[in-house]
Amino acid sequence: MKKYAKDGWSPIYHYEASSMARIDYQFHAGLQVSEGLTPHPVVRILKLDLGSH
Protein backbone atom coordinates (compact mmCIF):
# COMPACT_ATOMS: atom_id res chain seq x y z
CA MET A 1 0.00 0.00 0.00
CA LYS A 2 2.97 2.36 0.45
CA LYS A 3 3.18 2.91 -3.33
CA TYR A 4 0.07 5.11 -3.08
CA ALA A 5 1.60 7.23 -0.31
CA LYS A 6 3.15 10.11 -2.20
CA ASP A 7 2.98 13.87 -2.48
CA GLY A 8 2.30 14.07 1.26
CA TRP A 9 -0.64 11.63 1.25
CA SER A 10 -0.74 8.78 3.74
CA PRO A 11 -0.98 5.11 2.81
CA ILE A 12 -4.52 3.88 2.21
CA TYR A 13 -6.37 3.06 5.42
CA HIS A 14 -9.46 0.87 5.74
CA TYR A 15 -12.21 1.63 8.25
CA GLU A 16 -14.95 -0.87 9.00
CA ALA A 17 -17.97 1.41 9.60
CA SER A 18 -20.20 -1.61 10.31
CA SER A 19 -20.37 -5.25 9.34
CA MET A 20 -21.72 -4.13 5.96
CA ALA A 21 -19.68 -0.98 5.20
CA ARG A 22 -16.01 -0.28 4.59
CA ILE A 23 -14.34 3.05 3.87
CA ASP A 24 -10.93 3.34 2.20
CA TYR A 25 -9.30 6.72 2.83
CA GLN A 26 -6.08 8.72 2.91
CA PHE A 27 -5.11 11.87 4.77
CA HIS A 28 -2.77 14.77 4.13
CA ALA A 29 -1.48 16.78 7.09
CA GLY A 30 -1.21 20.07 5.21
CA LEU A 31 -2.70 20.28 1.73
CA GLN A 32 -2.60 23.65 0.00
CA VAL A 33 -5.29 23.65 -2.68
CA SER A 34 -4.49 27.06 -4.21
CA GLU A 35 -1.55 29.44 -4.15
CA GLY A 36 -1.81 31.90 -1.29
CA LEU A 37 -4.18 29.76 0.79
CA THR A 38 -3.14 28.29 4.13
CA PRO A 39 -2.50 24.51 4.08
CA HIS A 40 -5.06 22.45 6.03
CA PRO A 41 -5.42 18.81 7.08
CA VAL A 42 -7.54 16.90 4.56
CA VAL A 43 -9.07 13.42 4.42
CA ARG A 44 -10.02 12.00 1.04
CA ILE A 45 -12.41 9.10 0.65
CA LEU A 46 -11.24 6.71 -2.04
CA LYS A 47 -13.93 4.07 -1.82
CA LEU A 48 -17.18 3.39 0.04
CA ASP A 49 -18.12 -0.27 -0.06
CA LEU A 50 -21.68 -0.78 1.19
CA GLY A 51 -21.88 -4.44 0.23
CA SER A 52 -20.90 -7.37 2.39
CA HIS A 53 -17.21 -8.32 2.29
C-alpha positions in Angstrom: 0.0 0.0 0.0 3.0 2.4 0.4 3.2 2.9 -3.3 0.1 5.1 -3.1 1.6 7.2 -0.3 3.2 10.1 -2.2 3.0 13.9 -2.5 2.3 14.1 1.3 -0.6 11.6 1.2 -0.7 8.8 3.7 -1.0 5.1 2.8 -4.5 3.9 2.2 -6.4 3.1 5.4 -9.5 0.9 5.7 -12.2 1.6 8.3 -15.0 -0.9 9.0 -18.0 1.4 9.6 -20.2 -1.6 10.3 -20.4 -5.3 9.3 -21.7 -4.1 6.0 -19.7 -1.0 5.2 -16.0 -0.3 4.6 -14.3 3.1 3.9 -10.9 3.3 2.2 -9.3 6.7 2.8 -6.1 8.7 2.9 -5.1 11.9 4.8 -2.8 14.8 4.1 -1.5 16.8 7.1 -1.2 20.1 5.2 -2.7 20.3 1.7 -2.6 23.6 0.0 -5.3 23.7 -2.7 -4.5 27.1 -4.2 -1.6 29.4 -4.2 -1.8 31.9 -1.3 -4.2 29.8 0.8 -3.1 28.3 4.1 -2.5 24.5 4.1 -5.1 22.5 6.0 -5.4 18.8 7.1 -7.5 16.9 4.6 -9.1 13.4 4.4 -10.0 12.0 1.0 -12.4 9.1 0.6 -11.2 6.7 -2.0 -13.9 4.1 -1.8 -17.2 3.4 0.0 -18.1 -0.3 -0.1 -21.7 -0.8 1.2 -21.9 -4.4 0.2 -20.9 -7.4 2.4 -17.2 -8.3 2.3 
